[in-house]
Amino acid sequence: MTETAAILSWTLQNEIPIPADVQALLVQGEEAVASFKTFRDSATFTTKRLIVRDAQGITGKKVEIYSLPYSSINMWSTENAGGLLDRDAEVELWTRAGHIKVKLTKGADIRRIDSLLAWAVLQH
């Protein structure tokens, strides 16, 4: 798990419309709920999992896709300084795959993400 923990760190920025190409990743009965811009691509909360697309390389044509089923999340925490202009917000996920850190920039609403996680994890 040490190897996994080192690579699983994402930064979410502002909420965006759900990218059209996410539809091709969904299984029957799964729906996209919300998407956030990441450094080079997007993270999408669905009714079943969190999908993080990570464009790589200079051109961004190579794309790595992470799929985190909500059922694998054992616990999460959210942290912010409490100010309106907080730039140090972060979410931590403890999963079967290891510990995942998700940093949030100014445009990402930590309470919205906390609410999405609660809805997703507690209903499954």
The first five atom37 places (N, CA, C, CB, O) and aatype in JSON, in Angstrom:
{
  "aatype": [12, 16, 6, 16, 0, 0, 9, 10, 15, 17, 16, 10, 5, 2, 6, 9, 14, 9, 14, 0, 3, 19, 5, 0, 10, 10, 19, 5, 7, 6, 6, 0, 19, 0, 15, 13, 11, 16, 13, 1, 3, 15, 0, 16, 13, 16, 16, 11, 1, 10, 9, 19, 1, 3, 0, 5, 7, 9, 16, 7, 11, 11, 19, 6, 9, 18, 15, 10, 14, 18, 15, 15, 9, 2, 12, 17, 15, 16, 6, 2, 0, 7, 7, 10, 10, 3, 1, 3, 0, 6, 19, 6, 10, 17, 16, 1, 0, 7, 8, 9, 11, 19, 11, 10, 16, 11, 7, 0, 3, 9, 1, 1, 9, 3, 15, 10, 10, 0, 17, 0, 19, 10, 5, 8],
  "atom_mask": [
    [1, 1, 1, 1, 1],
    [1, 1, 1, 1, 1],
    [1, 1, 1, 1, 1],
    [1, 1, 1, 1, 1],
    [1, 1, 1, 1, 1],
    [1, 1, 1, 1, 1],
    [1, 1, 1, 1, 1],
    [1, 1, 1, 1, 1],
    [1, 1, 1, 1, 1],
    [1, 1, 1, 1, 1],
    [1, 1, 1, 1, 1],
    [1, 1, 1, 1, 1],
    [1, 1, 1, 1, 1],
    [1, 1, 1, 1, 1],
    [1, 1, 1, 1, 1],
    [1, 1, 1, 1, 1],
    [1, 1, 1, 1, 1],
    [1, 1, 1, 1, 1],
    [1, 1, 1, 1, 1],
    [1, 1, 1, 1, 1],
    [1, 1, 1, 1, 1],
    [1, 1, 1, 1, 1],
    [1, 1, 1, 1, 1],
    [1, 1, 1, 1, 1],
    [1, 1, 1, 1, 1],
    [1, 1, 1, 1, 1],
    [1, 1, 1, 1, 1],
    [1, 1, 1, 1, 1],
    [1, 1, 1, 0, 1],
    [1, 1, 1, 1, 1],
    [1, 1, 1, 1, 1],
    [1, 1, 1, 1, 1],
    [1, 1, 1, 1, 1],
    [1, 1, 1, 1, 1],
    [1, 1, 1, 1, 1],
    [1, 1, 1, 1, 1],
    [1, 1, 1, 1, 1],
    [1, 1, 1, 1, 1],
    [1, 1, 1, 1, 1],
    [1, 1, 1, 1, 1],
    [1, 1, 1, 1, 1],
    [1, 1, 1, 1, 1],
    [1, 1, 1, 1, 1],
    [1, 1, 1, 1, 1],
    [1, 1, 1, 1, 1],
    [1, 1, 1, 1, 1],
    [1, 1, 1, 1, 1],
    [1, 1, 1, 1, 1],
    [1, 1, 1, 1, 1],
    [1, 1, 1, 1, 1],
    [1, 1, 1, 1, 1],
    [1, 1, 1, 1, 1],
    [1, 1, 1, 1, 1],
    [1, 1, 1, 1, 1],
    [1, 1, 1, 1, 1],
    [1, 1, 1, 1, 1],
    [1, 1, 1, 0, 1],
    [1, 1, 1, 1, 1],
    [1, 1, 1, 1, 1],
    [1, 1, 1, 0, 1],
    [1, 1, 1, 1, 1],
    [1, 1, 1, 1, 1],
    [1, 1, 1, 1, 1],
    [1, 1, 1, 1, 1],
    [1, 1, 1, 1, 1],
    [1, 1, 1, 1, 1],
    [1, 1, 1, 1, 1],
    [1, 1, 1, 1, 1],
    [1, 1, 1, 1, 1],
    [1, 1, 1, 1, 1],
    [1, 1, 1, 1, 1],
    [1, 1, 1, 1, 1],
    [1, 1, 1, 1, 1],
    [1, 1, 1, 1, 1],
    [1, 1, 1, 1, 1],
    [1, 1, 1, 1, 1],
    [1, 1, 1, 1, 1],
    [1, 1, 1, 1, 1],
    [1, 1, 1, 1, 1],
    [1, 1, 1, 1, 1],
    [1, 1, 1, 1, 1],
    [1, 1, 1, 0, 1],
    [1, 1, 1, 0, 1],
    [1, 1, 1, 1, 1],
    [1, 1, 1, 1, 1],
    [1, 1, 1, 1, 1],
    [1, 1, 1, 1, 1],
    [1, 1, 1, 1, 1],
    [1, 1, 1, 1, 1],
    [1, 1, 1, 1, 1],
    [1, 1, 1, 1, 1],
    [1, 1, 1, 1, 1],
    [1, 1, 1, 1, 1],
    [1, 1, 1, 1, 1],
    [1, 1, 1, 1, 1],
    [1, 1, 1, 1, 1],
    [1, 1, 1, 1, 1],
    [1, 1, 1, 0, 1],
    [1, 1, 1, 1, 1],
    [1, 1, 1, 1, 1],
    [1, 1, 1, 1, 1],
    [1, 1, 1, 1, 1],
    [1, 1, 1, 1, 1],
    [1, 1, 1, 1, 1],
    [1, 1, 1, 1, 1],
    [1, 1, 1, 1, 1],
    [1, 1, 1, 0, 1],
    [1, 1, 1, 1, 1],
    [1, 1, 1, 1, 1],
    [1, 1, 1, 1, 1],
    [1, 1, 1, 1, 1],
    [1, 1, 1, 1, 1],
    [1, 1, 1, 1, 1],
    [1, 1, 1, 1, 1],
    [1, 1, 1, 1, 1],
    [1, 1, 1, 1, 1],
    [1, 1, 1, 1, 1],
    [1, 1, 1, 1, 1],
    [1, 1, 1, 1, 1],
    [1, 1, 1, 1, 1],
    [1, 1, 1, 1, 1],
    [1, 1, 1, 1, 1],
    [1, 1, 1, 1, 1],
    [1, 1, 1, 1, 1]
  ],
  "atom_positions": [
    [[0.81, -1.2, 0.0], [0.0, 0.0, 0.0], [0.85, 1.26, 0.0], [-0.92, 0.0, 1.18], [0.36, 2.32, -0.4]],
    [[2.06, 1.19, 0.42], [2.92, 2.35, 0.42], [3.06, 2.91, -0.99], [4.29, 2.01, 1.0], [3.01, 4.12, -1.19]],
    [[3.24, 2.03, -1.96], [3.39, 2.45, -3.35], [2.13, 3.16, -3.84], [3.7, 1.25, -4.25], [2.23, 4.18, -4.52]],
    [[0.96, 2.65, -3.5], [-0.3, 3.25, -3.92], [-0.5, 4.61, -3.26], [-1.47, 2.32, -3.58], [-0.9, 5.56, -3.93]],
    [[-0.22, 4.7, -1.98], [-0.44, 5.95, -1.25], [0.35, 7.1, -1.85], [-0.08, 5.78, 0.2], [-0.13, 8.24, -1.84]],
    [[1.52, 6.84, -2.36], [2.36, 7.9, -2.9], [1.76, 8.51, -4.17], [3.75, 7.37, -3.19], [1.94, 9.7, -4.42]],
    [[1.07, 7.73, -4.97], [0.57, 8.26, -6.24], [-0.85, 8.81, -6.16], [0.63, 7.19, -7.29], [-1.28, 9.52, -7.06]],
    [[-1.57, 8.5, -5.12], [-2.96, 8.94, -5.05], [-3.1, 10.25, -4.27], [-3.81, 7.86, -4.41], [-3.41, 10.26, -3.08]],
    [[-2.87, 11.32, -4.99], [-3.04, 12.65, -4.45], [-3.59, 13.5, -5.59], [-1.69, 13.24, -3.87], [-2.94, 13.64, -6.63]],
    [[-4.77, 14.07, -5.4], [-5.41, 14.84, -6.46], [-5.73, 16.23, -5.96], [-6.68, 14.13, -6.95], [-5.83, 16.46, -4.75]],
    [[-5.9, 17.16, -6.88], [-6.32, 18.52, -6.55], [-7.59, 18.84, -7.33], [-5.19, 19.56, -6.86], [-7.61, 18.77, -8.56]],
    [[-8.64, 19.17, -6.6], [-9.9, 19.55, -7.24], [-10.03, 21.07, -7.24], [-11.11, 18.9, -6.5], [-9.72, 21.74, -6.25]],
    [[-10.48, 21.58, -8.36], [-10.67, 23.02, -8.49], [-12.16, 23.3, -8.52], [-9.98, 23.58, -9.77], [-12.9, 22.71, -7.73]],
    [[-12.63, 24.16, -9.37], [-14.03, 24.54, -9.4], [-14.92, 23.45, -10.01], [-14.19, 25.83, -10.17], [-14.47, 22.62, -10.79]],
    [[-16.2, 23.5, -9.64], [-17.18, 22.57, -10.21], [-17.43, 22.96, -11.66], [-18.52, 22.57, -9.39], [-17.53, 24.14, -12.0]],
    [[-17.52, 21.95, -12.52], [-17.7, 22.16, -13.96], [-18.87, 21.31, -14.46], [-16.4, 21.8, -14.74], [-19.32, 20.4, -13.76]],
    [[-19.37, 21.61, -15.65], [-20.38, 20.71, -16.24], [-19.76, 19.32, -16.44], [-20.91, 21.29, -17.6], [-18.55, 19.19, -16.65]],
    [[-20.57, 18.31, -16.38], [-20.07, 16.93, -16.53], [-19.55, 16.76, -17.96], [-21.2, 15.88, -16.23], [-20.28, 16.97, -18.92]],
    [[-18.27, 16.36, -18.09], [-17.69, 16.19, -19.43], [-18.44, 15.11, -20.22], [-16.2, 15.82, -19.33], [-18.82, 14.08, -19.67]],
    [[-18.64, 15.36, -21.51], [-19.39, 14.44, -22.36], [-18.74, 13.06, -22.44], [-19.52, 15.01, -23.76], [-19.44, 12.05, -22.51]],
    [[-17.41, 13.01, -22.42], [-16.74, 11.71, -22.56], [-16.83, 10.83, -21.32], [-15.29, 11.93, -22.9], [-16.43, 9.67, -21.36]],
    [[-17.35, 11.35, -20.22], [-17.54, 10.54, -19.01], [-18.63, 9.5, -19.25], [-17.91, 11.43, -17.79], [-18.58, 8.4, -18.7]],
    [[-19.61, 9.83, -20.07], [-20.73, 8.91, -20.34], [-20.24, 7.55, -20.82], [-21.66, 9.51, -21.38], [-20.84, 6.53, -20.48]],
    [[-19.17, 7.53, -21.6], [-18.63, 6.27, -22.12], [-18.04, 5.39, -21.02], [-17.57, 6.55, -23.17], [-17.85, 4.19, -21.23]],
    [[-17.76, 5.95, -19.86], [-17.16, 5.2, -18.75], [-18.2, 4.6, -17.8], [-16.24, 6.1, -17.96], [-17.87, 3.76, -16.97]],
    [[-19.44, 5.02, -17.94], [-20.49, 4.6, -17.01], [-21.07, 3.24, -17.37], [-21.6, 5.64, -16.98], [-21.16, 2.87, -18.54]],
    [[-21.46, 2.49, -16.33], [-22.12, 1.21, -16.53], [-23.63, 1.44, -16.53], [-21.69, 0.16, -15.43], [-24.11, 2.51, -16.17]],
    [[-24.37, 0.42, -16.92], [-25.82, 0.52, -16.96], [-26.36, 0.88, -15.58], [-26.44, -0.8, -17.46], [-25.99, 0.25, -14.58]],
    [[-27.21, 1.86, -15.51], [-27.8, 2.3, -14.25], [-26.98, 3.32, -13.48], [0.0, 0.0, 0.0], [-27.44, 3.84, -12.47]],
    [[-25.78, 3.6, -13.93], [-24.91, 4.57, -13.27], [-25.11, 5.94, -13.91], [-23.41, 4.14, -13.36], [-25.24, 6.06, -15.13]],
    [[-25.15, 6.97, -13.08], [-25.33, 8.33, -13.58], [-24.27, 9.25, -13.0], [-26.73, 8.85, -13.24], [-23.87, 9.11, -11.84]],
    [[-23.8, 10.19, -13.8], [-22.87, 11.21, -13.33], [-23.66, 12.24, -12.51], [-22.12, 11.89, -14.53], [-24.75, 12.64, -12.91]],
    [[-23.1, 12.65, -11.38], [-23.79, 13.57, -10.48], [-23.14, 14.96, -10.47], [-23.81, 12.99, -9.06], [-23.84, 15.97, -10.56]],
    [[-21.82, 15.01, -10.37], [-21.09, 16.29, -10.31], [-19.67, 16.08, -10.77], [-21.12, 16.88, -8.87], [-19.09, 15.01, -10.56]],
    [[-19.1, 17.11, -11.4], [-17.7, 17.04, -11.85], [-16.94, 18.27, -11.39], [-17.63, 16.92, -13.39], [-17.51, 19.36, -11.22]],
    [[-15.64, 18.07, -11.18], [-14.75, 19.15, -10.77], [-13.54, 19.14, -11.67], [-14.34, 19.01, -9.27], [-13.07, 18.08, -12.1]],
    [[-13.03, 20.31, -11.97], [-11.81, 20.42, -12.76], [-10.64, 19.98, -11.88], [-11.6, 21.88, -13.3], [-10.57, 20.33, -10.7]],
    [[-9.73, 19.23, -12.47], [-8.47, 18.89, -11.79], [-7.37, 19.65, -12.52], [-8.2, 17.33, -11.78], [-7.66, 20.44, -13.42]],
    [[-6.14, 19.42, -12.15], [-5.03, 20.15, -12.77], [-5.05, 20.04, -14.29], [-3.71, 19.64, -12.24], [-4.92, 21.05, -14.98]],
    [[-5.22, 18.82, -14.82], [-5.2, 18.64, -16.28], [-6.45, 17.99, -16.84], [-4.01, 17.82, -16.67], [-6.56, 17.82, -18.05]],
    [[-7.41, 17.63, -15.98], [-8.57, 16.92, -16.5], [-9.76, 17.12, -15.57], [-8.26, 15.42, -16.66], [-10.12, 18.26, -15.26]],
    [[-10.4, 16.01, -15.12], [-11.61, 16.16, -14.31], [-11.78, 15.0, -13.33], [-12.83, 16.26, -15.2], [-11.2, 13.92, -13.5]],
    [[-12.59, 15.25, -12.31], [-13.01, 14.23, -11.35], [-14.53, 14.27, -11.33], [-12.39, 14.47, -9.9], [-15.13, 15.33, -11.19]],
    [[-15.16, 13.1, -11.46], [-16.62, 13.04, -11.53], [-17.16, 12.1, -10.47], [-17.09, 12.59, -12.92], [-16.74, 10.95, -10.36]],
    [[-18.1, 12.61, -9.68], [-18.84, 11.79, -8.73], [-20.01, 11.19, -9.5], [-19.32, 12.62, -7.48], [-20.76, 11.92, -10.14]],
    [[-20.17, 9.88, -9.43], [-21.31, 9.23, -10.05], [-22.17, 8.63, -8.95], [-20.87, 8.14, -11.08], [-21.88, 8.81, -7.77]],
    [[-23.2, 7.92, -9.32], [-24.04, 7.26, -8.33], [-23.36, 6.03, -7.74], [-25.38, 6.86, -8.95], [-23.86, 5.46, -6.77]],
    [[-22.21, 5.6, -8.3], [-21.54, 4.39, -7.83], [-20.08, 4.58, -7.43], [-21.61, 3.37, -8.88], [-19.55, 3.79, -6.65]],
    [[-19.41, 5.64, -7.96], [-17.96, 5.77, -7.74], [-17.48, 7.17, -8.05], [-17.2, 4.76, -8.6], [-18.22, 8.02, -8.55]],
    [[-16.21, 7.39, -7.73], [-15.52, 8.61, -8.11], [-14.58, 8.25, -9.26], [-14.74, 9.25, -6.89], [-13.75, 7.35, -9.12]],
    [[-14.72, 8.94, -10.38], [-13.86, 8.71, -11.54], [-12.94, 9.92, -11.69], [-14.71, 8.48, -12.85], [-13.41, 11.05, -11.83]],
    [[-11.64, 9.68, -11.66], [-10.67, 10.76, -11.85], [-9.91, 10.48, -13.14], [-9.69, 10.88, -10.63], [-9.25, 9.45, -13.27]],
    [[-10.02, 11.41, -14.07], [-9.29, 11.32, -15.35], [-8.04, 12.17, -15.22], [-10.17, 11.78, -16.57], [-8.11, 13.32, -14.77]],
    [[-6.91, 11.61, -15.6], [-5.64, 12.32, -15.47], [-4.91, 12.3, -16.81], [-4.77, 11.69, -14.37], [-4.26, 11.31, -17.16]],
    [[-5.01, 13.41, -17.55], [-4.28, 13.53, -18.81], [-2.79, 13.62, -18.5], [-4.76, 14.78, -19.63], [-2.4, 14.31, -17.56]],
    [[-1.96, 12.93, -19.27], [-0.53, 12.87, -18.99], [0.28, 13.24, -20.22], [-0.14, 11.49, -18.5], [-0.24, 13.3, -21.33]],
    [[1.53, 13.47, -20.0], [2.44, 13.79, -21.11], [2.29, 15.23, -21.57], [0.0, 0.0, 0.0], [1.43, 15.96, -21.08]],
    [[3.13, 15.61, -22.49], [3.14, 16.98, -22.99], [1.85, 17.31, -23.74], [4.33, 17.2, -23.9], [1.3, 18.4, -23.58]],
    [[1.36, 16.38, -24.55], [0.16, 16.63, -25.35], [-1.13, 16.35, -24.59], [0.2, 15.78, -26.6], [-2.19, 16.86, -24.96]],
    [[-1.05, 15.56, -23.53], [-2.25, 15.21, -22.78], [-3.09, 14.15, -23.44], [0.0, 0.0, 0.0], [-4.22, 13.9, -23.02]],
    [[-2.56, 13.51, -24.48], [-3.33, 12.48, -25.19], [-3.4, 11.18, -24.41], [-2.72, 12.22, -26.56], [-4.38, 10.44, -24.52]],
    [[-2.38, 10.91, -23.62], [-2.39, 9.72, -22.78], [-3.22, 10.05, -21.54], [-0.92, 9.26, -22.39], [-2.95, 11.03, -20.85]],
    [[-4.23, 9.23, -21.27], [-5.12, 9.5, -20.15], [-5.15, 8.28, -19.23], [-6.55, 9.84, -20.65], [-5.39, 7.16, -19.67]],
    [[-4.91, 8.53, -17.94], [-5.04, 7.47, -16.93], [-6.36, 7.74, -16.2], [-3.8, 7.45, -15.93], [-6.66, 8.87, -15.83]],
    [[-7.14, 6.68, -16.0], [-8.43, 6.82, -15.34], [-8.43, 6.02, -14.04], [-9.59, 6.36, -16.27], [-8.16, 4.82, -14.04]],
    [[-8.72, 6.7, -12.95], [-8.86, 6.06, -11.65], [-10.35, 5.91, -11.37], [-8.14, 6.88, -10.51], [-11.13, 6.83, -11.62]],
    [[-10.74, 4.76, -10.86], [-12.12, 4.51, -10.52], [-12.17, 4.04, -9.06], [-12.77, 3.45, -11.48], [-11.66, 2.96, -8.74]],
    [[-12.76, 4.84, -8.19], [-12.83, 4.52, -6.77], [-14.28, 4.25, -6.38], [-12.24, 5.67, -5.92], [-15.05, 5.19, -6.19]],
    [[-14.65, 2.97, -6.26], [-16.02, 2.65, -5.83], [-16.24, 3.17, -4.41], [-16.28, 1.1, -5.9], [-15.37, 3.04, -3.55]],
    [[-17.4, 3.74, -4.18], [-17.71, 4.27, -2.85], [-17.65, 3.19, -1.78], [-19.08, 4.93, -2.85], [-17.35, 3.47, -0.63]],
    [[-17.93, 1.95, -2.17], [-17.91, 0.85, -1.2], [-16.51, 0.59, -0.64], [-18.45, -0.41, -1.84], [-16.37, -0.07, 0.38]],
    [[-15.47, 1.1, -1.3], [-14.11, 0.88, -0.81], [-13.65, 1.98, 0.14], [-13.15, 0.78, -1.97], [-12.56, 1.89, 0.71]],
    [[-14.47, 3.02, 0.33], [-14.1, 4.1, 1.25], [-14.54, 3.72, 2.66], [-14.75, 5.46, 0.82], [-15.73, 3.54, 2.92]],
    [[-13.56, 3.6, 3.56], [-13.84, 3.23, 4.94], [-14.13, 4.44, 5.83], [-12.67, 2.46, 5.51], [-14.93, 4.37, 6.76]],
    [[-13.46, 5.57, 5.52], [-13.6, 6.76, 6.34], [-13.09, 7.95, 5.53], [-12.82, 6.62, 7.69], [-12.27, 7.78, 4.63]],
    [[-13.56, 9.16, 5.85], [-13.02, 10.35, 5.22], [-13.03, 11.49, 6.22], [-13.82, 10.72, 3.95], [-13.76, 11.48, 7.2]],
    [[-12.2, 12.48, 5.94], [-12.18, 13.69, 6.75], [-12.06, 14.88, 5.82], [-11.01, 13.66, 7.78], [-11.5, 14.79, 4.73]],
    [[-12.6, 16.03, 6.27], [-12.44, 17.27, 5.52], [-11.84, 18.28, 6.48], [-13.81, 17.78, 4.93], [-12.12, 18.27, 7.68]],
    [[-11.0, 19.15, 5.93], [-10.32, 20.12, 6.76], [-10.2, 21.43, 6.01], [-8.92, 19.6, 7.19], [-9.83, 21.46, 4.83]],
    [[-10.53, 22.52, 6.71], [-10.29, 23.85, 6.16], [-10.04, 24.8, 7.32], [-11.48, 24.33, 5.29], [-10.31, 24.49, 8.48]],
    [[-9.51, 25.98, 6.97], [-9.18, 26.95, 8.02], [-10.42, 27.69, 8.51], [-8.16, 27.96, 7.5], [-10.36, 28.39, 9.52]],
    [[-11.53, 27.55, 7.81], [-12.78, 28.15, 8.26], [-13.05, 29.53, 7.7], [0.0, 0.0, 0.0], [-14.12, 30.1, 7.97]],
    [[-12.13, 30.09, 6.94], [-12.34, 31.42, 6.37], [-13.0, 31.34, 5.01], [0.0, 0.0, 0.0], [-13.0, 30.3, 4.36]],
    [[-13.56, 32.46, 4.58], [-14.21, 32.51, 3.27], [-13.23, 32.32, 2.12], [-14.94, 33.82, 3.1], [-13.58, 31.76, 1.09]],
    [[-12.0, 32.76, 2.3], [-11.0, 32.68, 1.24], [-10.0, 31.56, 1.52], [-10.27, 34.01, 1.09], [-8.83, 31.67, 1.14]],
    [[-10.44, 30.51, 2.17], [-9.56, 29.41, 2.54], [-8.98, 28.74, 1.3], [-10.32, 28.39, 3.38], [-9.71, 28.32, 0.41]],
    [[-7.67, 28.65, 1.26], [-7.0, 28.0, 0.13], [-6.33, 26.7, 0.57], [-5.96, 28.94, -0.48], [-5.65, 26.06, -0.23]],
    [[-6.52, 26.32, 1.81], [-5.84, 25.14, 2.33], [-6.79, 24.0, 2.66], [-5.07, 25.51, 3.56], [-6.5, 23.2, 3.54]],
    [[-7.9, 23.91, 1.98], [-8.87, 22.85, 2.26], [-8.37, 21.54, 1.68], [-10.26, 23.21, 1.69], [-7.72, 21.5, 0.64]],
    [[-8.7, 20.45, 2.38], [-8.35, 19.14, 1.85], [-9.28, 18.08, 2.38], [-6.91, 18.79, 2.18], [-9.87, 18.21, 3.46]],
    [[-9.4, 17.03, 1.59], [-10.19, 15.86, 1.96], [-9.23, 14.69, 2.01], [-11.37, 15.61, 0.95], [-8.37, 14.55, 1.15]],
    [[-9.38, 13.86, 3.02], [-8.59, 12.64, 3.09], [-9.53, 11.46, 3.07], [-7.68, 12.62, 4.35], [-10.54, 11.44, 3.77]],
    [[-9.19, 10.47, 2.26], [-10.0, 9.25, 2.14], [-9.16, 8.06, 2.59], [-10.51, 9.05, 0.68], [-8.03, 7.89, 2.15]],
    [[-9.72, 7.25, 3.46], [-9.08, 5.99, 3.84], [-9.85, 4.9, 3.12], [-9.08, 5.78, 5.41], [-11.04, 4.71, 3.34]],
    [[-9.16, 4.17, 2.25], [-9.81, 3.17, 1.41], [-9.08, 1.85, 1.48], [-9.87, 3.65, -0.04], [-8.02, 1.73, 2.1]],
    [[-9.66, 0.85, 0.84], [-8.99, -0.45, 0.73], [-7.7, -0.32, -0.08], [-9.92, -1.48, 0.08], [-6.79, -1.13, 0.09]],
    [[-7.62, 0.67, -0.95], [-6.43, 0.87, -1.79], [-5.35, 1.66, -1.06], [-6.81, 1.59, -3.08], [-4.22, 1.73, -1.53]],
    [[-5.68, 2.25, 0.06], [-4.72, 3.06, 0.81], [-5.31, 4.43, 1.14], [0.0, 0.0, 0.0], [-6.52, 4.65, 1.05]],
    [[-4.44, 5.31, 1.51], [-4.81, 6.66, 1.94], [-4.72, 7.61, 0.75], [-3.9, 7.15, 3.11], [-3.69, 7.65, 0.08]],
    [[-5.77, 8.36, 0.48], [-5.81, 9.27, -0.66], [-6.03, 10.69, -0.15], [-6.94, 8.86, -1.67], [-6.94, 10.95, 0.64]],
    [[-5.18, 11.61, -0.61], [-5.33, 13.03, -0.25], [-5.9, 13.77, -1.44], [-3.97, 13.64, 0.2], [-5.42, 13.63, -2.57]],
    [[-6.91, 14.57, -1.18], [-7.52, 15.39, -2.22], [-7.44, 16.84, -1.75], [-9.02, 14.96, -2.51], [-8.09, 17.22, -0.77]],
    [[-6.64, 17.64, -2.43], [-6.51, 19.05, -2.09], [-7.56, 19.84, -2.87], [-5.08, 19.58, -2.4], [-7.91, 19.48, -3.99]],
    [[-8.04, 20.91, -2.26], [-9.06, 21.73, -2.89], [-8.53, 23.15, -3.06], [-10.36, 21.73, -2.07], [-7.98, 23.73, -2.13]],
    [[-8.69, 23.7, -4.26], [-8.31, 25.08, -4.47], [-9.48, 25.98, -4.09], [-7.89, 25.32, -5.94], [-10.55, 25.5, -3.73]],
    [[-9.27, 27.27, -4.18], [-10.26, 28.26, -3.76], [-11.63, 28.04, -4.4], [-9.76, 29.64, -4.09], [-12.64, 28.29, -3.76]],
    [[-11.69, 27.59, -5.65], [-12.96, 27.43, -6.35], [-13.77, 26.22, -5.97], [0.0, 0.0, 0.0], [-14.94, 26.13, -6.34]],
    [[-13.2, 25.28, -5.24], [-13.91, 24.06, -4.86], [-14.56, 24.23, -3.49], [-12.96, 22.84, -4.85], [-13.88, 24.61, -2.53]],
    [[-15.83, 23.96, -3.39], [-16.59, 24.1, -2.15], [-16.43, 22.83, -1.31], [-18.09, 24.39, -2.44], [-16.97, 21.78, -1.67]],
    [[-15.7, 22.93, -0.2], [-15.43, 21.76, 0.63], [-16.71, 21.16, 1.2], [-14.47, 22.12, 1.77], [-16.81, 19.94, 1.33]],
    [[-17.67, 21.98, 1.54], [-18.93, 21.46, 2.09], [-19.71, 20.71, 1.02], [-19.79, 22.6, 2.67], [-20.37, 19.72, 1.33]],
    [[-19.65, 21.14, -0.22], [-20.32, 20.42, -1.33], [-19.68, 19.05, -1.51], [-20.23, 21.24, -2.66], [-20.38, 18.05, -1.68]],
    [[-18.35, 19.01, -1.47], [-17.65, 17.74, -1.63], [-17.9, 16.82, -0.44], [-16.14, 17.97, -1.82], [-18.08, 15.62, -0.61]],
    [[-17.91, 17.37, 0.76], [-18.23, 16.59, 1.96], [-19.64, 16.01, 1.85], [-18.1, 17.45, 3.24], [-19.87, 14.85, 2.2]],
    [[-20.57, 16.81, 1.37], [-21.95, 16.37, 1.2], [-22.05, 15.27, 0.14], [-22.84, 17.56, 0.82], [-22.77, 14.29, 0.33]],
    [[-21.33, 15.42, -0.98], [-21.32, 14.39, -2.03], [-20.76, 13.07, -1.48], [-20.49, 14.85, -3.25], [-21.29, 12.0, -1.76]],
    [[-19.69, 13.15, -0.71], [-19.1, 11.94, -0.13], [-20.06, 11.27, 0.84], [-17.78, 12.27, 0.58], [-20.24, 10.05, 0.81]],
    [[-20.67, 12.06, 1.7], [-21.62, 11.5, 2.67], [-22.77, 10.81, 1.94], [-22.17, 12.61, 3.6], [-23.14, 9.68, 2.28]],
    [[-23.34, 11.48, 0.94], [-24.43, 10.9, 0.16], [-23.98, 9.6, -0.48], [-24.91, 11.89, -0.92], [-24.69, 8.6, -0.41]],
    [[-22.8, 9.6, -1.1], [-22.31, 8.44, -1.84], [-21.96, 7.27, -0.93], [-21.11, 8.83, -2.65], [-22.39, 6.14, -1.17]],
    [[-21.2, 7.53, 0.1], [-20.71, 6.45, 0.96], [-21.82, 5.89, 1.86], [-19.53, 6.95, 1.82], [-21.91, 4.68, 2.05]],
    [[-22.64, 6.75, 2.41], [-23.63, 6.29, 3.39], [-24.84, 5.62, 2.75], [-24.1, 7.46, 4.22], [-25.58, 4.91, 3.43]],
    [[-25.06, 5.82, 1.47], [-26.17, 5.13, 0.82], [-25.78, 3.74, 0.34], [-26.68, 5.96, -0.35], [-26.66, 2.94, 0.01]],
    [[-24.5, 3.43, 0.3], [-24.05, 2.13, -0.21], [-23.71, 1.18, 0.9], [-22.85, 2.3, -1.12], [-23.31, 0.04, 0.65]]
  ]
}
